[in-house]
Amino acid sequence: MNPPDNRGNPASLGKFQGAYKYTLLAVTVASFILAAVFFAGGEAAASASPTNNSSVTKVVGGRKSAATATRTATRTSTPATTATPTATWTSTPAPTATQTATPTSVATVSGTPAPLTRIQATFGVTRNGSSLSIPLYTSQDVSTVDSRVQRAVIVIHGSSRNADDYWNYAAEAVQGISGMIVVAPRFAELADSPASNQLYWTTHWRDGNPSEMTGRPWQVSSFEVMDELLARLYQSFPNLTTVSIAGHSAGGQFAQRYASTRNDPRIAFVVSAPSSYLYMDAARPGPTCSRYNEYKYGLDALIDTPYMAALGASTIRDNYQWAKITYVVGENDVDPLDPSLDVSCQAMAQGAVRVQRAQEFYAALGRMFGAGIYATQSFEIIPGVAHEGRKLLNSGPSKAVLRR
């Protein structure tokens, strides 16, 4: 700052020079104070922001994304458990009651729901004063009331009965959806060496047939078990508004036939690549044999499956007409030698391979029910996919149902 020119007045000049010195002193002191404050803030920022570059992994909805930041020390954290076969948690089931255990809590990130955690449990069914059970994989106890749950997915395994894997597939499909429970029952067969207090079936669990009596006090249809599981969900989760039942391969057979037994607008089905379909009339696209229209392929001889016989053909047709169903099959599911493909005469009357059978059945729906059926039932061939449960259940059409 340049002082005014007072050189013509010595007295005034002396007074001004004194004032000017004091002004300079005040400015200097203020500058030192500001510098100290700035330096202290810089030190604080430096201590909060480490000085070496390192990659920090953030977990968002169970998925990892890398971000580069300035750090003085590497921060490590355990990512949230994801719904994959290698990152699951189980507890040992008790013999006759639904069991749960409290998994390690997983925090959410930025409001995103934490990934679901798989719990191994059992689901009990009681008849005549005694209880038998089936194994059950679930994301939370199905017997504890929880008003936060609004959506449920029940996923049915294939012929390998690997219900834990199918739980993982479904959990992957619904990741990030709030208010969700995922449940995967397991319908054991004798080859699984079931415990003495567990239900088991022949391969006909997929048709709704009764469990085996050998060594057990009573029998129950696999469809009755599903009925009771649904009733339990509705009881425990009073705000449950949507239920999705999905099955692949043998599980697809289960889901497709079970759809004909329900009249519940809250339920939608995903039928993924079954070996055969339950037709609602006697017409078929291929050559037929003497028993081609018997249940599980058609509506004749329902008496051999008591659960279906109790409903009757008319009710089965009516239920199916109003069912909300999405059918999916892989574009490359065309292997006629696939060991899990049903090659009986009844199945071959529906087509040679799964893709053809799916196409023929979907086309037949219009004949059986009229064009209106296509308002609630849809079909997609998934490109580049063979007979692969994980990919089909995580396809766009399937996820649209499971995540609703």
ABEGO torsion letter per residue (X at the ends): XBBBBAAABAAAAAAAAAAAAAAAAAAAAAAAAAAAAAAAAAAAAAAABBABBBBBBBBBGGBBBBBBBBBABBBBBBBBBBBBAABBBBBBBBAABBBBBBBBBBBBBGGBBBBBBBBBBBBBBBBGGBBBBBBBBBABBAABBBAABABBBBBBBBAAGBAAAAAAAAAAAABGBBGBBBBBBBBBBAAAGBBAABBBBBAAAAAGBBBBABGBABBBBAAAAAAAAAAAAAAABAABABBBBBBBEAAAAAAAAAAAABBBAABBBBBBGBABBBBABABBABBBBAAAABOAABABGAAABAAAAAAEAAAAAAAAAABBBBBBBBAABABAABAABBABAAAAAAEABAAAAAAAAAAAAAAAAEAAAAAABBBBBBBGBBBBAAAAAABAAAAAAAAX
